[in-house]
Amino acid sequence: MFTSRLLFLIISNYILLIIYSCCMQRQRTNSLPSGRSDHECNNPELRFDQILTHFSFLRINIDSIILPQANELIERLYNEGSLYGFNLEYQFPCLESISKSLKAAVRIPAKSFTMTEIQFRHKRVVLLRMNQDIIPFWNRKHLILRLHVQLNTRGKFSTRLLAECSIPLVELLIPPFCICRDFNFRPARGMTFEGSALIRIDLGSRDRKLMETLKELRDPLLESTYVVHGVGTENVAESQRKDSASQTSENRPPSRIASPRITPRVGAAPFRERIPSNFTDTSDSVFEYPSRTKPHVQLSQRLPESGREFRPAIRSDTSSTARERERLTPQGKSFMQLTVHEARGLPPVQDERNRYVSPNTYVSVLGRDGELRSSICERSRRPLWNWTSRFYVCGERRNLLVKIFHRDNEGDKLLGFVSLPLPIEEAKRVDYEMVDLSGRAGANGEVPVLTMSMETYDRDGSRTSSYSDGLSASSRITSPHIRPFSSCSARETSPRQEPIITATREELAENLRRNIAELDRLMRNIK
C-alpha cells in the first residue's frame, strides 16, 4: 500500500514538472519578437544607416568597353602582331569585417575584342555582413578599374596599363543603392585611349519587401541607362581638354526625361581572329609610332609567312558562335587526334620547404572511354611533351578540357586548363591561352600558353581503322606514376637509367596491402 502511494506521488510530480516547463517555454516564446518583424524592413524612408543590416549581397556587372572610334594604338599593335589581348583589374574597397572575398583583387581577361569594342562579360555576386563602419569608408572611397593591354614583343610577354576608370562608391549609400551608367576611361601616361563602359553595382537583400521597394525605384534608372554616341574626330581634342568637367558631369544620375538611348553602331568592325603574335617592329618599344611615310604591311601579306596562330582562353560558351556550334554538332560520336606539343609560362609551385620551383607536369584529357594521361615532364616551366592521343568523343559534349596537372609527394594539383569548343576546328601547332587556376602565372607578366594540333576523322575514314588496335589500350587510364621514355625523358635522363617512381606514400602502401592480401589468399588455397 505504501509503495503504491509513493509511486503515485512520483508520477504526479513528474507530470506537474512537465506542465510547468511547457508553460515557461510558451511564456518565453511569446515575449520574443516574431521572426517576420525581425527580418523585415519597415523603414519607408530607406535610410541606409537604419536598413544596412538587411543588405546581404552585392552584385557587379561589367559587360564591355565601347570605343567611339578605332584606336590608332590598338590598331597598330594588331597589325604588327604584338597585341596579345586585354584584361581588366580591380580591387573593390571593402572592410575585412564586411567581406574578405570582395576585398580580393580580381583580374578579368577579355573574352573577345574588335577595334571598337572589348568584351569582358563579367558578373559577380558577393555575400556581405554589413555594419555601420562601411558608411564613412564608402563615403570617401572610389572603385578603380584598370584596363591593361597584353603584348608579345619578340617572344616576350608583357602587360602595360592602357587606361583607368574611377567610380565613386558614395552612391551605394543613397537610395536606390545602385550605380548603373556609363563611365569614361582615362588614358594612362603615354597612352592614347578613349572609351566608356556601362557599369552596374547594386546592393541586394533577402528581404522581399525591401527588394520590391528598391525594384520600383531602380526600374526607371535601368531604363534610362545609355551609351555615349560616337565622338567625331574634330571634337577629340576638345573632349580631352574638358576631361575633368566631363568626369564630374558623368557622376550625376541620368534624367528620366532627357537621356540618350542606345544606338547600335553600324560601322563597327566585325569580330576577327587574332593574327600570330610573333611579328614585331624593328624597334624595341611597341609604343613608338612609325613614320607616316613608311608603307604599311597588309595583313594578307603577313598571314602566309607563318603557320602559328593564337586563340584566347575560353571560359564560357555564351556567345553566338557557341550556340551555332551546338546546333551543328552531330549527335553521333566522332574520332579525333589531339597532339599537345609544349607549354610556355607555366606557374611555379611550392615544394615541401615552401620554395617556388618549376612544376612536374603532365597532360590529362577525358575521352569517351576514359581518361588519357601523358608522361610527366619534371622541373620545367616550359615542358616539351609531343604527346599524341586518339579517342572518341560523344556528340552530346559541348567542349573538351585539356588539363595540366602538377605531380608531387602530396598528390596531383590542377594548374590550369584549355577549353576547346566542340566540334573542334582542325589546327596545326596553334597557341592556346591556358586558364591559370594557381594565380601565380601572371606574377612575372607571363601568360601560360599551350601549343596543340588537332584533327578529326569520320567513323568510316581510312585513318580511323589504322588506329583501331591501339585505341583500346590508349583509352584506359594511364597513370603517370612511372615515367616512360618520351621526349621529356630523352631530354633529361639517359635510356639506361632506371625509371623514376613518383607514386605517393599512400598509393605505395595501398598497393603493398593489396598484394599481401592476395598472397595470403593464395597461401590459404595451397594449404
N, C-alpha and C positions, 0 to 999 in steps of 0.2 A: 504493500500500500504506500509506504513512504517512498519507495523507488519510483512508482508511477507518478506521484505528485511532483517529485523532483524533476523527472523528465518533462512533465507538462510545463513547469516553470521555465526550464531552459528553452524549450521550443517557443513559448510565448515571448520571452525576452529577445530571442533571435528575430522573431517576426517584427516586433516593435523597433528593433535596431534597423532593420531593412527599410521600414516605412519612414523612419526619421531621416535616414540617408537620402532617400528619394526626395523628400520634401526639401532638404537643404540644397540638393543638386538643382531642383526646379527653381528655387529662390535665387541661386547664383546665376542661372541661365537667364531669368527674367531681368536681373539687374544689369546684365551686359547689353551694350547696344547691338542692334541687329546687324548681320553681315551686309545687308544691302545698303544701309545708311553709312557703313564704314567704308565701303569700296566705291560708292557712287558719288560723283561730283555734283553738288547742288549750288555751285557758285555762279550766278548769272553774269557777274562782271568779268569772269575769266581773268582774274589777277594771277599772274604767274607765281608769285610767292605763296599763294594760298592753294594752288592746284598742282604745283610742280611734282608732288609725290604721286599724282595719278599718272604721270607720263612714265612709260616703261620701256620705250624703244625709240630709236632714231633711224630714219631712212635717208640714204644718199643715192642720188641718181644723176649720172653724168653720161650722156649718150654720145655726143660727138662735138668736135670743134669745127666751126664753119669759117672758111676764109672767103672774104668778099671777092677776091680775085686770086689768080695763080701767083704764088710766092716765087720771086726770082731766085732766092737762095735754095729753096727746096727743089725747084725745077733744075737748077744747075747741078746740085748734088745727085739728083736722079739720073740725069744724062751722063754724068761721069761714072756712075756705078758706085759711088761712095755712100749712098743713102741705104741704110740697113733697116730702119724703122723708127718708131716713136714710142715713148712711154710717158705716162702721167704719174707724178708722185705727189703725195700729200700726207700730212700728219695732223689729224683733227685735234684741235686744242681741247683737252678734257682733263679733269682731275682723276687720279687713280681711284679715289673713293667712288666715283661715278661709274667708270668703266675702264678697265685696263686694255681691253681689246680695241676700243675706239681710239685710244691714245697711240696705238702702234702705227708705225709707218707703213704706207701702202704704195705699191708700185703696180700700175695698170699698163700692160703692153697694148699697143694699138692692134685691133683686130684686122683692120684694113684701112687704106687711105687712097685718096686721089690728090690732085693738085689743088682742090678746093674744099676738101673735107677729110678729117681724121676721125675715124670711128673707134670708140672705146667700149660702148655698151656696158657701162659699169653700174651695177646695182648692189647696194649693201644695206643690211639691216643689223643693228647692234642693240643689245639689251642694255638698259640703264638702271641705276639706282640713284634717283635724283635726291639732292639735298640743297639747302639754302646757299652753300658755298659756290654753286655754279653761277649764281646771278651776277656777282661782281666780276667773276672770271670771264664769262662770255661777253660781258658789257665792254670789255677792253681788248678782246682778242679778235683776230682775223684768221680765217682759213686760207692758207696759201697753197695754190695749185701750181706746180712747176712742170712745164712741158719740156721734155728732153728729146733731142734727136740723136739716134744711134748711127754711128758711122763705121765704115770698114775701109780704112785707108791703108793700102799696100799690105793687106792681110792682118792688120792690127785693128781690133775693135775698140771704140772709144765712145763716150757719151758727152754731149755738150748741152748746156742749158740754152733753150731757144726762147722761151717766154714764160711769164708767170702771171697769175691772176690772184687778186686779193678779194675775199668775201667777208664782210663784217658779220659777226655772229650775234650782234645785238638784236636783230630782227627775230631771232628764235625766242626772245623774251617777251615779244609783243604779239597779241592775238592777230592772226590765227596760228602763230607759232610755226611759220612756214616761210622758206625762201624759195622762190621759183621765178626766175627771169634770166635774161642774158647778161653775162659778164664778159668784159673785154680782157684780152690777154695783152700784157705789155711786153715788148721785146726786151731781151736781156742785152747787156752791154756788148756792142759789137755785132749784134744780130739785127735782122730786118724781119719783122713778123707782124701781121695784122689779122686778128680773128676773134671770134666770140664763141661762147658755149652756153647752152641752156642748162642751168644747174638747178636741181631741186633738192632741198634739205628740209625735212619736216619732222616734228615730234609726234609720236603716236602713243595711244593708251589702249588698255584692255577694257576701259570703261565705255560701254556702248553709248550711253547718253552723252558723254563728253565728245566722243568721236562724231556723233551725229551733228552736234552743235558746230564742231570745227569744220565738218564737211560742208555745211551750209555757208560758212564764211570763206572756205577755200575754193569752192567751185567757181565763183566769179574771177578769182585770182588766176586759177589754172586756165580758164578760158581766154584770159587776156594776155597770156604769155606770148612772146613774139621773138622773131629773129630779125636782126637788122638787115635792111636791104643792102645790096652791093654798093660799095663806095666807088665813085668814079675816080679816074686817075688824077683829075685836076683837083680833087679835094683831099688827096692823101697828105700833102704837106700841111694843109690847114688842120686836118684832124690830128696830126702829130703835135702841132703847136698847142692845140687845145686839149691835150690828153688829160691834164688834171681836171679841167672843167667837165669833161665827159665822164670821168670816173666818179665825180661827185653826183652828177645827174643820174647816172645809171643805178645808183643805190636807192633811188626812190621807187616805191611800188608803182607799177603801171596803172594808169587810169582805166576805169571800165568804159568810159565814153570814147576817148581818143586813144587807141592803141593799135599800132600796125599789126597786120595779120601775117601769118607765114605764107610766103610765096615760093613755090619751087623754082629753083634756078635752072633755066632752060639750057644755058650754055655750059653746064657743069661737065667736066671731063668724066668719061666712064671709068669704072674700076679696071685697073690693068695690072698685069703681073709685074713683079719687081724683076729688074734685069740683074744679071750677075754682079756681085759686089767686088770683083777683083780688078775693075777698071778704075784707075785714078789718074789725076792730072800729074804732070811732072813736078808740080810744086808740092812741098811738104805739107802745106796747110790747105785744107779743102775750103777754107773760108776766104781765100784770095780770089778776087774776081778777075777773070781773064780779060784781056783787052778786047775792045769792040771789033777790032779789025780781024781778030783771029777767027777763022771759019769754024763753025760748029760741026761736030761729027754727029751724023744722024744715028738713031737707034738701030735702024735696019742694017747699017754698016757694022755695028758692034756685035750684034747678036750672033752671027755665024762664026766669030772669032773664038768662041769658047762654048763647050757643051755644058758648063756648070750653070746651075740655076739655084736660086734661093726661094724657099717657101716659108712664110712665117708660121709661128706656132698657132695651132687651132685649139681653142678652149671650149667652144660651144658651136652647135650646129643650128643656130637660129637664123642664119642668112638665107636668102632666096636660093643660092646655089645648092645649099644642103637640102632644101626641100625639093629642088629639081632632081638631085641625085636620088632622093628617096623614091620619087615616082619612077625613075628609070632603073632602079635596082631590080635585077631578076630575082624571082622567088626561089630558084634552084640554088645549087652550090656551085662555086667557082674554084678553080685551082690556080694558085698564084705562087710566084717565086720571089722571095724577098732577100736581098743582099745588103747587109749592114757593113759598110767598108770601115769607117772610122768615126771617131768623135773628137771634138775640139772644145776646149774651155770647160771641161767638167769641173764641178765644185770640189774643193778639198774636203777631207773628212778628218775627224778626231780619232786618234789611236787611244790605247789604254792609258797613256800618260797625258792625255788631253792636248796633244800636239797635232797641228794640222799637217796632214800628209796626203799624198796622192792616193786615190782610191783603187781598190781591186774590183774591177767592173766586169759585168757580163750582161748580155742582151737576153731578154725574155719576150716571147711572142706567144699568144694563145691562139691556136688553130682550132678547127672543128673537133679534132680527135685528141686534143690535149695541149700541154704546154711544151714549147720548144725553147731550149737554152743554148747559148754559145759557151765557148770556153772562157775562162777567167783571164783577163789581162791585168797583170799585177803592177801596182805602183806607177800608174801613169794617168795623167790628166788628158792625154791625147792617145787613147788606146787604138790599136790597129787590129781589128778582128778579121775582116774579109770573110765574114760568116754568111753562108747561104742556107736558107731553109725553104722547103717546099711543102705546102699544106693546102687543105681545102678550107673554104670559108663559106658559112651558111649565107643564103641570100637575105635572111632577116636581119643580119647585122648591119649597123649603120656606120661603124668606124672600127678601125684596127689600131690597137695600142701597142707601140714598141717601147718597152720599159727598159730602163738602165738601172741595175742593182749594184750595190757595193757589198762585198762579202768580207767579214772579219770574224774574229773569235766569238762574237756575241750573236752572230746570225746575219741575215740579209737585211739591207736597208735600201729602200727605193729612193734614188737620187732624182729621177725625173722621167718624163715620157714624151713621146711624139704621137699625136692622134692623126691617123690617116683616114679621111672620109672614104667610105665605100660606095660604089665601086671605085677602085683606085685608078689613077691615071698612070700610064706607063712612064717611067722616069729612068734616067741614066745618070748616076752619080749626082744626085740633087742634094743640096744642103737644106736640111730641115731644122728650124729652131726648136730646141727642146724646152719644155716647160719645167723650170727648175723648182723642185719641192724643198730643197735644203735652205734656200735663201742666201747662200754664200757664193754663188757663181758670179754675181754682179759686183762683188767687193772690189775687184781689180778692173772693173769696166769691161769684163769679158762676157760674152753671150754663148751659152752652150749650144753646139751645133752637131747634128748627126748627118753623115753622108750616106745615102742609101740609093739603091737601084731596085726597081720593081717591074715585074712582068706578070701578065695574066694569060691563062690558057683556057681554051674551050675544053669541055669534058670529052669531046671526041677528037681533040687535037693530037697530032703525032707526038709532040713533046711530052704530053701527059703520060702516055704509055711507057715512055722510056724511063720514067721515074717511078713507075708503079711498084717495083720491087723494093726500092729504098724508102717508099713512103710509110710503110707500116712501122719500120724501125725508127724513122725520124719523127713520127707522130707521137711516140711515147715521151714521157717526161724524162729528159736527160739531165741528171743532176751534175752540176759543175764542181763537185767536191774534189775529184781528182782531175787535174788539168791535163787534157790531152795535148798532143803535139799539134800546134797550129802556128799561124803567123806570129802570134804573141810569144808562144813558147820558143819558136825558132829564133826570135829576136833576142830573148833574154836568157834562155837555157840551152844547153847542148843536148843532142839526141841521146847521149849515153847517160845523162843524169836521171836519177830515179824520179818518178812523178811526185809532185808535191801534194801532200794530203792536207787539205784545208777544211776538213769537216770539224764541226764544233764538238766540244767535250760531251755534251748531252747526246748528240747523234751517235758518237762512237760508243757511249755507254749503252744506249738503246740497242744498237746492233750487236754488241757483245752479249747483252742479256738475252736477246732473241736467239743467238747462236748456241748459248749454253742450254737454254730450254730445249732447243731442237736436239742437242747432243744427249741430254738426259732422257728424252723420249726414245731416241734410238737405242740407248743402252738398256732401257727397260724392255724394249721389244726383243733385244738379243737374249736377255735372261729368261 
